[in-house]
Amino acid sequence: MEKAKSTKYWESLSRKIQSPTETKNKRPDTSDLEISFLMNFLKADDDVLDIGSGSGLIINKLIDKVGNITAVEKYEGFTRFIVENEKMLVINAEIIGFRMRKLFDAVLCFGVAQCFERDVMADIYKDMYSMIKPGGLLIVRTHCGLEVDKIVDGFSEELQTEYYAEYRQVDKEEAMLRNLGFADVERYDIFPDTLNVWPDTRHFIFVCKKA
Ligand SMILES: C[S@@+](CC[C@H](N)C(=O)[O-])C[C@H]1O[C@@H](n2cnc3c(N)ncnc32)[C@H](O)[C@@H]1O
């Protein structure tokens, strides 16, 4: 299961959010950097699945640069910020157990993996793997522990609310992805220290290529 505190946090934010950048939890919006990174890997006609789209910070900027985007996000309170575009399909659905009988050139999962416990995320990664075409990519941005797992489970002074996040140790997160059977998994460390504010954690991007 997704931790109840995590569900409650996102559900409550989705009910009161005023501006799309509020899903960044007081961290800077790095979507321009992420788009320029992604465009090293995506092509103009790619069919893209985005899991946990939130308020569309990434996909709103990506939609004119790829073929089509299917966006999966549980809360309509967030997806109302996703642009109307004939190339964009928005599905309000639970990520756990989400599968479509369709294969994508690329599956994106940005800022979502830390919402889930390891075993649950392993199953979500498995489902994502199953929806990638041969030769396609899974691109994951997640927040990891550097030396050990770091778990935030309780009242966050910074967010002034109950919060749950699991910042799993980066080598172990990479191993989870490798275990799915990808031909190649590369780890990238592209984010500025304005995002990486804690000494024991960092945001990474994993680019995983299916054989
Ligand atoms: C930090 S936001 C990331 C949003 C977006 N990908 C981005 O990079 O800006 C995490 C998102 O995961 C979504 N999420 C968390 N648990 C979920 C679940 N069980 N099913 C669907 N979406 C979920 C939250 O609603 C939230 O929109």
PDBQT file of the ligand as one rigid body, heavy atoms in Angstrom, charges set to zero:
ROOT
HETATM    1  C1  LIG A 301       5.812  15.551  -6.592  1.00  0.00    +0.000 C 
HETATM    2  S1  LIG A 301       4.364  15.280  -7.562  1.00  0.00    +0.000 S 
HETATM    3  C2  LIG A 301       5.127  15.079  -9.142  1.00  0.00    +0.000 C 
HETATM    4  C3  LIG A 301       4.315  15.677 -10.264  1.00  0.00    +0.000 C 
HETATM    5  C4  LIG A 301       4.987  15.746 -11.626  1.00  0.00    +0.000 C 
HETATM    6  N1  LIG A 301       5.385  14.440 -12.117  1.00  0.00    +0.000 N 
HETATM    7  C5  LIG A 301       6.154  16.706 -11.618  1.00  0.00    +0.000 C 
HETATM    8  O1  LIG A 301       7.300  16.264 -11.762  1.00  0.00    +0.000 OA
HETATM    9  O2  LIG A 301       5.931  17.894 -11.467  1.00  0.00    +0.000 OA
HETATM   10  C6  LIG A 301       3.884  13.614  -7.130  1.00  0.00    +0.000 C 
HETATM   11  C7  LIG A 301       2.551  13.225  -7.762  1.00  0.00    +0.000 C 
HETATM   12  O3  LIG A 301       2.289  11.816  -7.552  1.00  0.00    +0.000 OA
HETATM   13  C8  LIG A 301       0.891  11.699  -7.381  1.00  0.00    +0.000 C 
HETATM   14  N2  LIG A 301       0.548  10.463  -6.675  1.00  0.00    +0.000 N 
HETATM   15  C9  LIG A 301       0.969  10.086  -5.460  1.00  0.00    +0.000 A 
HETATM   16  N3  LIG A 301       0.423   8.905  -5.130  1.00  0.00    +0.000 NA
HETATM   17  C10 LIG A 301      -0.371   8.531  -6.184  1.00  0.00    +0.000 A 
HETATM   18  C11 LIG A 301      -1.176   7.384  -6.463  1.00  0.00    +0.000 A 
HETATM   19  N4  LIG A 301      -1.296   6.398  -5.574  1.00  0.00    +0.000 N 
HETATM   20  N5  LIG A 301      -1.832   7.319  -7.643  1.00  0.00    +0.000 NA
HETATM   21  C12 LIG A 301      -1.712   8.316  -8.545  1.00  0.00    +0.000 A 
HETATM   22  N6  LIG A 301      -0.948   9.429  -8.363  1.00  0.00    +0.000 NA
HETATM   23  C13 LIG A 301      -0.292   9.528  -7.181  1.00  0.00    +0.000 A 
HETATM   24  C14 LIG A 301       0.521  12.875  -6.528  1.00  0.00    +0.000 C 
HETATM   25  O4  LIG A 301      -0.859  13.128  -6.587  1.00  0.00    +0.000 OA
HETATM   26  C15 LIG A 301       1.375  13.978  -7.151  1.00  0.00    +0.000 C 
HETATM   27  O5  LIG A 301       0.673  14.621  -8.158  1.00  0.00    +0.000 OA
ENDROOT
TORSDOF 0
